[in-house]
Amino acid sequence: MPAAAITDTNFKERGALVKVFPGIKLLLCRFHLCQRWSNSRGKCLRGNAPGQKAIFDRLIILERQLLESTSFNIARNLISDEISALNQIATNGLYASAAGKGMTHVEYLLSSWVTEALWESWSDGGRQAAAALIGVAIHEVVMTNNHLESFNGLLKHKLLKGWSRGGRRIRVDTLVFMLALKVAQSIFQQRRLEAEERKMLLKALEGVPGADKLIGAGRATHQPIEAPVAYLSPDAMRDEGARLLLQYKRLSSPVVHEKGVKLTCWSVGSTDINGTPIAYTVWLGFDGVALCTCPDFQQRGGACKHMRAALSHVQGLKTWVRQNNGNDPIAHIPNIELPTNKAAAINAIATRNGFSRQNTAWEGAVGVGSGCGGASTFAQAARCVDEALRGGFLGDLDEINEADGESASDSDSGDYEAGDMSSGEGSALWLHDDEPYSASTSARGVVEQVIARMKYEIKRQMRVFPTIHAALDQITRRDLDNPRHLPIHEQFTHALEALAARFRGLLPSVTSSQNNTQLPAASQHNTHTHPLPPSPEKRQYRKDSRSIH
C-alpha cells in the first residue's frame, strides 16, 4: 500500500486515492496551490486604491509564512494576526478600501485552506510528517508534480501520439513494446549523453583560471535544502546569544495557548530601516516541537538563541509564579523539553501528526549530512536499469521499427521540456512492509476541500437566482407552453428537484421527502474527446479520388 502521494487540487483525484487507500497521506502540489491563491489575490485586489501595493505585499508574505509553518497553531495565529493588522489599517479612511480587499483574500484562505486536516497537505509541517511516515530525509519529499505532468505530456503528445491511430487507444502489446524498447531507452540514453557532455565540458575547462572555483560553486548550489526542525544540542555561541537576550530583557511575556507557549523576541544587533529592533516569533510546543522565525533557525535548524532564551525565560517565570503563589496560567503548564537530536525532532513532528516510523532506514536518512552521503533508492534503481541498457539487455535503439520514426515526425505538438524526463523524485513512495499504520487525516482534508469548493459554487449560482425570479415575474404559464421553450425549463426543474432532494438527505435538520427523485440524464454536448476503442481491422488508407472535381 502506498504511504504517501502528491496530487494537484482536483478533489476527485484525491477522493479516489483516499477511497482506494484509506490510510494514505496526500500532499498538495504547491504550484497548483499557489496558483489558486494568486488567482484569488489578484481578483480581490483589483484596481489601484491607496495603500493597495502594501496590502498586496503583506499578503504575499503571509502566504509564504503559511507554507513554511510547521504547526497548525502557528498558521492559525498568522491568520489571526493578519486580520488584526488589516482591521487596524482599516481604521484609517484612506486605506480602508485596500484593507477590505485584503480582508476578503484572508477570509478566502481561512475558509478554504487553513483547516487543520487540509493544512497538513500543503505546509512544511505536512512535509515533515510525510518524511517521517515514509522514512526518508525531508528534502526527498517533493512538493510539486510539475515534472511528472511534463513527462506525461511528453509521453502522450510526442512519444505515443504517432501510434494512437486517429485518437484510438493504443493496443496493450504496442504500448508495452513502446514503453520498454523506445521510451525507457530514450530516457537513459539521454542521461548518458548529458553525463558525457558534462564530462566533456569539465575536461575543456581544465587549466582555465577560476574554473575550479566556478565548478565548486556550481556543485555547492545543488546541495539539498531541508526544512528546519528544532532540537537542543550543545552550542556555545547560541548559548552566549541567549544569555545576552536575557540580560537585555528582549523577550515578551509568554502567551499560553492550548498546545504551547508563544513569545516575541527582539534582536540585540539587527534593526530595520527605521532603527527598530527586528522582532521574531518563538513557539514552544508542549509536545517538544518548536519554531522560530529568525533566519538562523530557518537556515540551520536546531535550537537558535531565541529558543534557548525563551526556554530559560519560561522556566524561570514558571518557577517564580509558583513560589509566589501567583494565578498566572504559566504556573500550570507542563515542562517544555526539546529533543536532543534531529531524528528525535522529526519523530516528534510525526507523532504530533498521528504518524509513526515505518522504515528501518530512517536513522540513516535523517542525518545532518545524509543529503549527499549515499545514493537514494531511486538513484540505485536508475543505475541498475542504466547498466542493463548499457549492456545491451534490451537491444539497441537502432533496432526499433523504423515506422516509429515516420509517425513521430508527423507530431509537432510536443512543446515539452525533455529535461523533465530525467527527474526521479516524483516516483510513487511505497511502504516496505505490510503492517498497518494509523489512518491519516487526508480523508478529512479532502472532505473539507470539497465542502469549500461546493460553498463557492453555491454562492456563485445563487447570484443568478434573483435574475431568474425577476424573469418569472414577467411571464405566465401560457408563455412557456411552447415546444421550443418547454424542454429546457422542464430539464431545469427536474435538476433542481433532484439537487434539493440530495441536500435534504444530507442536512441534519431537514427530512428528505423526495428520496426517490432521479436525476435526469444530461442532454448537453460533452466537449471532452474520448479515445475510441482499438479497431480489430487493419488501418484503411484513403484512396485517390477519381471525381472530375
RODO-2510 file (C-alpha; in nm, 4 decimals, decimal comma):
residues 549
     n   res          X          Y          Z
     1     m     0,0000     0,0000     0,0000
     2     p     0,1434     0,3450    -0,0860
     3     a     0,2334     0,5559     0,2159
     4     a     0,2070     0,8981     0,0504
     5     a     0,1139     1,0609    -0,2784
     6     i     0,1050     1,4119    -0,4248
     7     t    -0,1710     1,5483    -0,6477
     8     d    -0,2967     1,8791    -0,7769
     9     t    -0,6068     2,0462    -0,6319
    10     n    -0,8519     1,8171    -0,8151
    11     f    -1,0619     1,6791    -0,5299
    12     k    -1,1928     1,3946    -0,7484
    13     e    -0,8431     1,2500    -0,7857
    14     r    -0,7746     1,2987    -0,4155
    15     g    -1,1046     1,1386    -0,3204
    16     a    -1,0326     0,8366    -0,5414
    17     l    -0,6938     0,7837    -0,3755
    18     v    -0,8414     0,8093    -0,0268
    19     k    -1,1187     0,5664    -0,1189
    20     v    -0,8808     0,3042    -0,2575
    21     f    -0,6038     0,3607     0,0018
    22     p    -0,7757     0,4768     0,3238
    23     g    -0,4512     0,5259     0,5177
    24     i    -0,2612     0,7213     0,2529
    25     k    -0,1131     1,0638     0,3254
    26     l    -0,1963     1,3092     0,0491
    27     l     0,0125     1,6154    -0,0292
    28     l    -0,0960     1,9059    -0,2485
    29     c     0,1218     2,0366    -0,5295
    30     r     0,2425     2,3781    -0,4186
    31     f     0,2498     2,5103    -0,7727
    32     h    -0,1223     2,4460    -0,8209
    33     l    -0,1960     2,5668    -0,4674
    34     c    -0,0102     2,8944    -0,5218
    35     q    -0,1954     2,9349    -0,8498
    36     r    -0,5255     2,9210    -0,6609
    37     w    -0,4009     3,1691    -0,4027
    38     s    -0,2610     3,4014    -0,6678
    39     n    -0,5881     3,3978    -0,8633
    40     s    -0,7861     3,4887    -0,5513
    41     r    -0,5375     3,7592    -0,4532
    42     g    -0,5477     3,9167    -0,7983
    43     k    -0,9269     3,9025    -0,8085
    44     c    -0,9694     4,0581    -0,4636
    45     l    -0,7112     4,3345    -0,5103
    46     r    -0,8269     4,4784    -0,8403
    47     g    -0,7985     4,8493    -0,9022
    48     n    -0,5476     5,0972    -0,7665
    49     a    -0,6728     5,2037    -0,4252
    50     p    -0,4357     5,3923    -0,1914
    51     g    -0,2152     5,1510     0,0014
    52     q    -0,3108     4,8546    -0,2143
    53     k     0,0502     4,7757    -0,3095
    54     a     0,1457     4,7496     0,0588
    55     i    -0,1520     4,5207     0,1277
    56     f    -0,0542     4,3090    -0,1734
    57     d     0,2998     4,2675    -0,0363
    58     r     0,1651     4,1802     0,3084
    59     l    -0,0495     3,9035     0,1633
    60     i     0,2431     3,7546    -0,0281
    61     i     0,4483     3,7435     0,2931
    62     l     0,1535     3,5852     0,4747
    63     e     0,1190     3,3133     0,2119
    64     r     0,4904     3,2333     0,2288
    65     q     0,4765     3,2110     0,6091
    66     l     0,1752     2,9811     0,5877
    67     l     0,3606     2,7478     0,3524
    68     e     0,6638     2,7434     0,5848
    69     s     0,4592     2,6818     0,9010
    70     t     0,5356     2,3593     1,0873
    71     s     0,2468     2,3814     1,3344
    72     f    -0,1214     2,4424     1,2712
    73     n    -0,1319     2,6756     1,5722
    74     i     0,1344     2,8896     1,4050
    75     a    -0,0682     2,9032     1,0824
    76     r    -0,3855     2,9924     1,2680
    77     n    -0,2041     3,2631     1,4659
    78     l    -0,0619     3,4067     1,1434
    79     i    -0,4140     3,4434     1,0061
    80     s    -0,5390     3,5991     1,3315
    81     d    -0,2504     3,8470     1,3417
    82     e    -0,3096     3,9455     0,9794
    83     i    -0,6815     4,0002     1,0407
    84     s    -0,6000     4,2211     1,3403
    85     a    -0,3455     4,4174     1,1360
    86     l    -0,5902     4,4707     0,8486
    87     n    -0,8613     4,5833     1,0901
    88     q    -0,6159     4,8333     1,2354
    89     i    -0,5253     4,9600     0,8878
    90     a    -0,8947     4,9905     0,8001
    91     t    -0,9418     5,2480     1,0783
    92     n    -0,7619     5,4925     0,8506
    93     g    -1,0238     5,6012     0,5998
    94     l    -0,7644     5,6496     0,3268
    95     y    -0,6614     5,2826     0,3328
    96     a    -0,9964     5,1283     0,4303
    97     s    -1,0726     5,0133     0,0756
    98     a    -0,7385     4,8356     0,0299
    99     a    -0,7650     4,6767     0,3748
   100     g    -1,1142     4,5494     0,2941
   101     k    -0,9886     4,3873    -0,0260
   102     g    -0,7053     4,2244     0,1650
   103     m    -0,9507     4,1011     0,4275
   104     t    -1,1539     3,9295     0,1548
   105     h    -0,8494     3,7309     0,0443
   106     v    -0,7553     3,6400     0,4024
   107     e    -1,1101     3,5147     0,4639
   108     y    -1,0783     3,3031     0,1493
   109     l    -0,7559     3,1484     0,2809
   110     l    -0,9110     3,0866     0,6219
   111     s    -1,2323     2,9277     0,4958
   112     s    -1,0915     2,7271     0,2051
   113     w    -0,7387     2,6198     0,3007
   114     v    -0,6456     2,6887     0,6635
   115     t    -0,8237     2,3960     0,8240
   116     e    -0,6162     2,1523     1,0258
   117     a    -0,6736     1,8469     0,8067
   118     l    -0,6133     2,0378     0,4834
   119     w    -0,3185     2,2331     0,6275
   120     e    -0,1240     1,9075     0,6619
   121     s    -0,1348     1,8548     0,2844
   122     w     0,0463     2,1741     0,1774
   123     s     0,2586     2,3032     0,4684
   124     d     0,6132     2,2253     0,5757
   125     g     0,4605     2,0526     0,8767
   126     g     0,2826     1,8085     0,6481
   127     r     0,6032     1,7579     0,4521
   128     q     0,7907     1,6690     0,7700
   129     a     0,5140     1,4286     0,8698
   130     a     0,5291     1,2634     0,5266
   131     a     0,9075     1,2269     0,5553
   132     a     0,8683     1,0626     0,8950
   133     l     0,5961     0,8310     0,7636
   134     i     0,7970     0,7193     0,4611
   135     g     1,1313     0,7065     0,6399
   136     v     1,3332     0,9433     0,4184
   137     a     1,5029     1,2794     0,4559
   138     i     1,2774     1,5829     0,4316
   139     h     1,4325     1,7110     0,1095
   140     e     1,3368     1,3853    -0,0649
   141     v     0,9655     1,4629    -0,0216
   142     v     0,8795     1,6598    -0,3353
   143     m     0,6162     1,9327    -0,3101
   144     t     0,5267     1,9644    -0,6780
   145     n     0,4192     1,7246    -0,9517
   146     n     0,5042     1,9547    -1,2431
   147     h     0,7890     1,7309    -1,3584
   148     l     0,5504     1,4334    -1,3697
   149     e     0,2852     1,6272    -1,5618
   150     s     0,5511     1,7451    -1,8055
   151     f     0,6623     1,3872    -1,8658
   152     n     0,3011     1,2732    -1,9108
   153     g     0,2513     1,5455    -2,1699
   154     l     0,5702     1,4456    -2,3479
   155     l     0,4648     1,0809    -2,3416
   156     k     0,1116     1,1387    -2,4732
   157     h     0,1657     1,4228    -2,7175
   158     k     0,5022     1,3278    -2,8657
   159     l     0,6297     0,9781    -2,7939
   160     l     0,2995     0,7919    -2,8296
   161     k     0,0905     1,0248    -3,0438
   162     g     0,2039     0,8717    -3,3722
   163     w     0,0816     0,5303    -3,2601
   164     s    -0,2665     0,6349    -3,1453
   165     r    -0,4079     0,5990    -3,4988
   166     g    -0,6606     0,8786    -3,5136
   167     g    -0,7276     0,9107    -3,1424
   168     r    -0,7855     0,5400    -3,0768
   169     r    -0,6405     0,3651    -2,7749
   170     i    -0,3042     0,2035    -2,8308
   171     r    -0,3098    -0,1738    -2,8163
   172     v    -0,1637    -0,3101    -2,4939
   173     d     0,1137    -0,5054    -2,6645
   174     t     0,2113    -0,1993    -2,8683
   175     l     0,2101     0,0186    -2,5565
   176     v     0,4341    -0,2234    -2,3644
   177     f     0,6650    -0,2535    -2,6630
   178     m     0,6990     0,1238    -2,6936
   179     l     0,7493     0,1849    -2,3212
   180     a     1,0135    -0,0868    -2,2870
   181     l     1,2050    -0,0551    -2,6110
   182     k     1,1601     0,3093    -2,7026
   183     v     1,0671     0,5362    -2,4145
   184     a     1,2815     0,3771    -2,1429
   185     q     1,5871     0,3529    -2,3654
   186     s     1,5493     0,7123    -2,4837
   187     i     1,5398     0,8346    -2,1221
   188     f     1,8559     0,6537    -2,0183
   189     q     2,0313     0,7317    -2,3439
   190     q     1,9603     1,0998    -2,2807
   191     r     2,1062     1,0677    -1,9307
   192     r     2,4203     0,9066    -2,0681
   193     l     2,4590     1,1797    -2,3284
   194     e     2,4124     1,4504    -2,0645
   195     a     2,6727     1,2865    -1,8402
   196     e     2,9176     1,2639    -2,1310
   197     e     2,8511     1,6281    -2,2166
   198     r     2,9259     1,7340    -1,8580
   199     k     3,2499     1,5359    -1,8604
   200     m     3,3480     1,6963    -2,1902
   201     l     3,2818     2,0462    -2,0554
   202     l     3,4778     1,9768    -1,7365
   203     k     3,7686     1,8482    -1,9414
   204     a     3,7563     2,1567    -2,1636
   205     l     3,7699     2,3812    -1,8552
   206     e     4,0801     2,2139    -1,7125
   207     g     4,3565     2,4682    -1,6659
   208     v     4,1312     2,7700    -1,7207
   209     p     4,1852     3,0320    -1,4439
   210     g     3,8987     3,0264    -1,1962
   211     a     3,7453     2,7074    -1,3371
   212     d     3,7888     2,5100    -1,0151
   213     k     3,6136     2,7806    -0,8149
   214     l     3,3322     2,8013    -1,0698
   215     i     3,2781     2,4244    -1,0717
   216     g     3,2865     2,4106    -0,6925
   217     a     3,0292     2,6893    -0,6633
   218     g     2,8021     2,5110    -0,9086
   219     r     2,8197     2,1899    -0,7088
   220     a     2,7532     2,3769    -0,3847
   221     t     2,4288     2,5208    -0,5208
   222     h     2,2914     2,1688    -0,5705
   223     q     2,3120     2,0747    -0,2041
   224     p     1,9725     1,9604    -0,0747
   225     i     1,7737     2,2062     0,1345
   226     e     1,5866     2,0656     0,4323
   227     a     1,3057     2,2184     0,6308
   228     p     1,4318     2,3297     0,9751
   229     v     1,3478     2,1291     1,2857
   230     a     1,4176     2,2293     1,6451
   231     y     1,6402     2,0171     1,8702
   232     l     1,8617     2,1174     2,1624
   233     s     2,2279     2,0323     2,1081
   234     p     2,5423     2,1847     2,2667
   235     d     2,6301     2,5178     2,1026
   236     a     2,8404     2,7708     2,2931
   237     m     2,7731     3,0617     2,0554
   238     r     2,3965     3,0191     2,0699
   239     d     2,4085     2,9845     2,4481
   240     e     2,6006     3,3117     2,4720
   241     g     2,3489     3,4834     2,2437
   242     a     2,0645     3,3560     2,4625
   243     r     2,2383     3,4939     2,7720
   244     l     2,2616     3,8396     2,6115
   245     l     1,8921     3,8319     2,5176
   246     l     1,8002     3,7544     2,8776
   247     q     2,0413     4,0165     3,0091
   248     y     1,8953     4,2935     2,7918
   249     k     1,5370     4,1687     2,8557
   250     r     1,4473     4,1288     2,4887
   251     l     1,1697     3,8717     2,5483
   252     s     0,7994     3,9469     2,5807
   253     s     0,5665     3,7900     2,8336
   254     p     0,4727     3,4381     2,7214
   255     v     0,1216     3,3805     2,5919
   256     v    -0,0122     3,0395     2,6908
   257     h    -0,2096     2,8508     2,4253
   258     e    -0,3739     2,5121     2,4288
   259     k    -0,0743     2,3303     2,2817
   260     g     0,2189     2,5557     2,3618
   261     v     0,3608     2,8952     2,4509
   262     k     0,4185     3,1868     2,2142
   263     l     0,6704     3,4666     2,2728
   264     t     0,8160     3,7611     2,0848
   265     c     1,1916     3,8155     2,0929
   266     w     1,3586     4,1401     1,9795
   267     s     1,7047     4,1127     1,8302
   268     v     2,0046     4,2678     2,0055
   269     g     2,2044     4,3581     1,6957
   270     s     1,9621     4,3555     1,3994
   271     t     1,7360     4,6515     1,3224
   272     d     1,5067     4,7543     1,0388
   273     i     1,5397     5,0665     0,8225
   274     n     1,3848     5,2775     1,0987
   275     g     1,6328     5,1586     1,3603
   276     t     1,3743     4,9448     1,5429
   277     p     1,4983     4,6038     1,6640
   278     i     1,3666     4,3218     1,4488
   279     a     1,1073     4,1071     1,6263
   280     y     1,0986     3,7288     1,5897
   281     t     0,8173     3,4958     1,6950
   282     v     0,9070     3,1901     1,9038
   283     w     0,6745     2,8954     1,9545
   284     l     0,7450     2,6327     2,2220
   285     g     0,5103     2,3361     2,1951
   286     f     0,4247     2,1137     2,4867
   287     d     0,4910     1,8166     2,2560
   288     g     0,8545     1,9181     2,2001
   289     v     0,8005     2,0874     1,8631
   290     a     0,9381     2,4422     1,8491
   291     l     0,9631     2,7117     1,5824
   292     c     1,1295     3,0490     1,5371
   293     t     1,1016     3,2962     1,2501
   294     c     1,4667     3,4075     1,2703
   295     p     1,6999     3,3421     0,9725
   296     d     1,9385     3,1377     1,1878
   297     f     1,6760     2,8743     1,2605
   298     q     1,5375     2,8800     0,9053
   299     q     1,8831     2,8101     0,7606
   300     r     2,0496     2,5876     1,0221
   301     g     1,7697     2,4375     1,2275
   302     g     1,8437     2,3167     1,5774
   303     a     1,7672     2,5449     1,8714
   304     c     1,8547     2,9078     1,7950
   305     k     1,9469     3,1601     2,0629
   306     h     1,5903     3,2899     2,0714
   307     m     1,4552     2,9424     2,1522
   308     r     1,7190     2,8877     2,4211
   309     a     1,6432     3,2247     2,5776
   310     a     1,2688     3,1569     2,5585
   311     l     1,3092     2,8191     2,7312
   312     s     1,5057     2,9773     3,0167
   313     h     1,2630     3,2696     3,0377
   314     v     0,9539     3,0467     3,0556
   315     q     1,1096     2,8117     3,3101
   316     g     1,2257     3,0999     3,5309
   317     l     0,8893     3,2749     3,5150
   318     k     0,7075     2,9499     3,5912
   319     t     0,9240     2,8892     3,8995
   320     w     0,8771     3,2473     4,0245
   321     v     0,4967     3,2346     3,9893
   322     r     0,4767     2,9048     4,1769
   323     q     0,6971     3,0296     4,4592
   324     n     0,4846     3,3427     4,4989
   325     n     0,1508     3,1590     4,4682
   326     g     0,0500     3,3558     4,1602
   327     n    -0,2513     3,2838     3,9425
   328     d    -0,0771     3,3242     3,6080
   329     p    -0,1534     3,0373     3,3642
   330     i     0,2213     2,9925     3,3134
   331     a     0,2370     2,8164     3,6513
   332     h     0,0209     2,5274     3,5313
   333     i     0,1898     2,4457     3,2007
   334     p     0,3910     2,1215     3,1698
   335     n     0,7676     2,1229     3,1405
   336     i     0,8816     2,2004     2,7860
   337     e     1,1703     1,9844     2,6677
   338     l     1,3121     1,9887     2,3162
   339     p     1,4549     1,6755     2,1510
   340     t     1,8323     1,6299     2,1693
   341     n     1,8911     1,5265     1,8062
   342     k     1,7444     1,5756     1,4621
   343     a     1,5941     1,2277     1,4278
   344     a     1,4045     1,2661     1,7555
   345     a     1,2812     1,6105     1,6474
   346     i     1,1352     1,4830     1,3201
   347     n     0,9899     1,1831     1,5007
   348     a     0,8172     1,4229     1,7435
   349     i     0,6616     1,6054     1,4481
   350     a     0,5430     1,2736     1,3046
   351     t     0,3942     1,1710     1,6399
   352     r     0,2109     1,5027     1,6680
   353     n     0,0522     1,4465     1,3274
   354     g    -0,0521     1,0911     1,4126
   355     f     0,2166     0,9005     1,2200
   356     s     0,4918     0,6628     1,3218
   357     r     0,8071     0,5461     1,1551
   358     q     0,7631     0,2649     0,9072
   359     n     1,1097     0,2289     0,7609
   360     t     1,4202     0,0899     0,9269
   361     a     1,6343     0,3116     0,7060
   362     w     1,5094     0,6156     0,8956
   363     e     1,8188     0,6641     1,1125
   364     g     2,0466     0,6927     0,8138
   365     a     1,8089     0,9093     0,6149
   366     v     1,7623     1,1942     0,8587
   367     g     2,1259     1,2581     0,9450
   368     v     2,2560     1,6113     0,9013
   369     g     2,4974     1,5052     0,6303
   370     s     2,2724     1,2483     0,4689
   371     g     2,1908     1,4691     0,1720
   372     c     2,4802     1,3524    -0,0443
   373     g     2,6187     1,0740     0,1745
   374     g     2,4641     0,7849    -0,0136
   375     a     2,2603     0,7068    -0,3198
   376     s     1,8857     0,7074    -0,2779
   377     t     1,6668     0,4127    -0,3672
   378     f     1,5599     0,5800    -0,6908
   379     a     1,9204     0,6506    -0,7904
   380     q     2,0180     0,2878    -0,7270
   381     a     1,7275     0,1611    -0,9353
   382     a     1,8107     0,4036    -1,2164
   383     r     2,1743     0,2924    -1,2115
   384     c     2,0772    -0,0757    -1,2377
   385     v     1,8490    -0,0098    -1,5345
   386     d     2,1148     0,2076    -1,6943
   387     e     2,3709    -0,0706    -1,6622
   388     a     2,1261    -0,3191    -1,8125
   389     l     2,0635    -0,0920    -2,1088
   390     r     2,4342    -0,0209    -2,1487
   391     g     2,4990    -0,3942    -2,1641
   392     g     2,2509    -0,4415    -2,4472
   393     f     1,9933    -0,6266    -2,2396
   394     l     1,7079    -0,4618    -2,4275
   395     g     1,8882    -0,4161    -2,7564
   396     d     1,9969    -0,1014    -2,9334
   397     l     1,7813     0,1905    -3,0272
   398     d     1,8620     0,1357    -3,3920
   399     e     1,6765    -0,1965    -3,3899
   400     i     1,3399    -0,0379    -3,3183
   401     n     1,0903    -0,0365    -3,6003
   402     e     1,1581     0,2394    -3,8463
   403     a     0,7859     0,3055    -3,8705
   404     d     0,8027     0,4920    -3,5414
   405     g     1,0380     0,7480    -3,6859
   406     e     0,7892     0,8253    -3,9616
   407     s     0,4958     0,8623    -3,7235
   408     a     0,6929     1,0672    -3,4727
   409     s     0,7985     1,3141    -3,7386
   410     d     0,4334     1,3974    -3,8014
   411     s     0,3832     1,5079    -3,4424
   412     d     0,4603     1,8763    -3,3923
   413     s     0,2636     1,9424    -3,0768
   414     g     0,5230     1,8192    -2,8252
   415     d     0,6307     2,1523    -2,6761
   416     y     0,7617     1,9978    -2,3542
   417     e     1,0983     2,0169    -2,1902
   418     a     1,2802     1,6920    -2,2368
   419     g     1,4924     1,7627    -1,9328
   420     d     1,1993     1,6874    -1,7059
   421     m     1,2107     1,3246    -1,8117
   422     s     1,5211     1,2595    -1,6027
   423     s     1,3625     1,3536    -1,2731
   424     g     1,3235     1,0553    -1,0442
   425     e     1,1941     1,2353    -0,7379
   426     g     0,8315     1,2177    -0,8434
   427     s     0,8109     0,8394    -0,8261
   428     a     0,5450     0,6862    -0,6063
   429     l     0,6554     0,6231    -0,2493
   430     w     0,5643     0,2853    -0,1047
   431     l     0,5975     0,1211     0,2313
   432     h     0,8396    -0,1706     0,2559
   433     d     0,6201    -0,3831     0,4830
   434     d     0,2592    -0,4863     0,5112
   435     e     0,1987    -0,3859     0,8714
   436     p    -0,0934    -0,1447     0,9206
   437     y    -0,0302     0,2174     1,0068
   438     s    -0,2545     0,4764     1,1632
   439     a    -0,5088     0,6419     0,9378
   440     s    -0,4129     0,9887     0,8222
   441     t    -0,6275     1,2999     0,8119
   442     s    -0,6122     1,3134     0,4319
   443     a    -0,9688     1,1850     0,4018
   444     r    -1,0965     1,4659     0,6226
   445     g    -0,8855     1,7120     0,4252
   446     v    -1,0497     1,6012     0,1006
   447     v    -1,3943     1,6446     0,2584
   448     e    -1,3081     1,9952     0,3763
   449     q    -1,1756     2,0838     0,0313
   450     v    -1,4955     1,9556    -0,1335
   451     i    -1,7152     2,1493     0,1103
   452     a    -1,5209     2,4706     0,0498
   453     r    -1,5477     2,4247    -0,3270
   454     m    -1,9203     2,3482    -0,3026
   455     k    -1,9823     2,6611    -0,0932
   456     y    -1,8065     2,8690    -0,3572
   457     e    -2,0161     2,7177    -0,6382
   458     i    -2,3401     2,7612    -0,4402
   459     k    -2,2671     3,1285    -0,3765
   460     r    -2,1821     3,1765    -0,7431
   461     q    -2,5048     3,0117    -0,8611
   462     m    -2,7219     3,1947    -0,6087
   463     r    -2,6223     3,5254    -0,7670
   464     v    -2,8258     3,4203    -1,0716
   465     f    -3,1430     3,3370    -0,8777
   466     p    -3,2655     3,6992    -0,8414
   467     t    -3,2421     3,7397    -1,2183
   468     i    -3,4435     3,4207    -1,2721
   469     h    -3,7068     3,5343    -1,0196
   470     a    -3,7351     3,8706    -1,1943
   471     a    -3,7810     3,6963    -1,5292
   472     l    -4,0517     3,4661    -1,3903
   473     d    -4,2453     3,7710    -1,2716
   474     q    -4,2823     3,8827    -1,6333
   475     i    -4,4155     3,5581    -1,7837
   476     t    -4,7130     3,3244    -1,7324
   477     r    -4,7800     2,9536    -1,7712
   478     r    -4,9186     3,0142    -2,1207
   479     d    -4,5941     3,1824    -2,2300
   480     l    -4,3952     2,8680    -2,1520
   481     d    -4,6411     2,6358    -2,3277
   482     n    -4,4266     2,6296    -2,6365
   483     p    -4,2425     2,3251    -2,7778
   484     r    -3,9336     2,5381    -2,8308
   485     h    -3,9012     2,6512    -2,4668
   486     l    -4,0669     2,3721    -2,2701
   487     p    -3,7888     2,1040    -2,2751
   488     i    -3,5141     2,3213    -2,1274
   489     h    -3,7397     2,4508    -1,8498
   490     e    -3,8567     2,1005    -1,7624
   491     q    -3,4984     1,9787    -1,7528
   492     f    -3,4003     2,2682    -1,5265
   493     t    -3,6946     2,1945    -1,2936
   494     h    -3,6068     1,8242    -1,2662
   495     a    -3,2414     1,9059    -1,1975
   496     l    -3,3366     2,1476    -0,9188
   497     e    -3,5740     1,8937    -0,7622
   498     a    -3,3101     1,6208    -0,7681
   499     l    -3,0483     1,8553    -0,6224
   500     a    -3,2863     1,9708    -0,3499
   501     a    -3,3645     1,6090    -0,2613
   502     r    -2,9955     1,5298    -0,2191
   503     f    -2,9441     1,8332     0,0031
   504     r    -3,2459     1,7371     0,2156
   505     g    -3,0968     1,3935     0,2632
   506     l    -2,7653     1,5375     0,3853
   507     l    -2,8847     1,8231     0,6046
   508     p    -2,9413     1,7042     0,9632
   509     s    -3,2420     1,9289     1,0338
   510     v    -3,4316     1,8563     0,7118
   511     t    -3,6090     1,5280     0,6422
   512     s    -3,5922     1,4100     0,2870
   513     s    -3,9326     1,3668     0,1263
   514     q    -3,8063     1,3015    -0,2228
   515     n    -3,5571     1,0205    -0,1784
   516     n    -3,6711     0,8501    -0,4959
   517     t    -3,6175     1,1504    -0,7216
   518     q    -3,3952     1,0505    -1,0102
   519     l    -3,1515     1,2869    -1,1716
   520     p    -3,2418     1,3242    -1,5406
   521     a    -2,9842     1,2370    -1,7968
   522     a    -2,7868     1,5356    -1,9154
   523     s    -2,8559     1,6296    -2,2739
   524     q    -2,5837     1,8889    -2,3203
   525     h    -2,2987     1,8105    -2,5542
   526     n    -1,9823     1,6830    -2,3896
   527     t    -1,6875     1,8721    -2,5305
   528     h    -1,4301     1,6247    -2,3957
   529     t    -1,2963     1,3828    -2,6556
   530     h    -1,2816     1,0184    -2,5505
   531     p    -1,0379     0,7787    -2,7209
   532     l    -1,2037     0,5257    -2,9480
   533     p    -1,1571     0,1545    -2,8791
   534     p    -0,8885    -0,0226    -3,0796
   535     s    -1,0062    -0,1357    -3,4206
   536     p    -0,9690    -0,5088    -3,4992
   537     e    -0,9197    -0,4296    -3,8660
   538     k    -0,6095    -0,3099    -4,0375
   539     r    -0,5819     0,0626    -4,0912
   540     q    -0,7588     0,1699    -4,4121
   541     y    -0,5656     0,4217    -4,6202
   542     r    -0,7533     0,6838    -4,8172
   543     k    -0,7577     0,6252    -5,1947
   544     d    -0,7125     0,8921    -5,4557
   545     s    -1,0374     1,0480    -5,5768
   546     r    -1,1395     0,9944    -5,9415
   547     s    -1,4004     1,2689    -5,9416
   548     i    -1,3874     1,5442    -6,2026
   549     h    -1,3997     1,7928    -5,9142
***
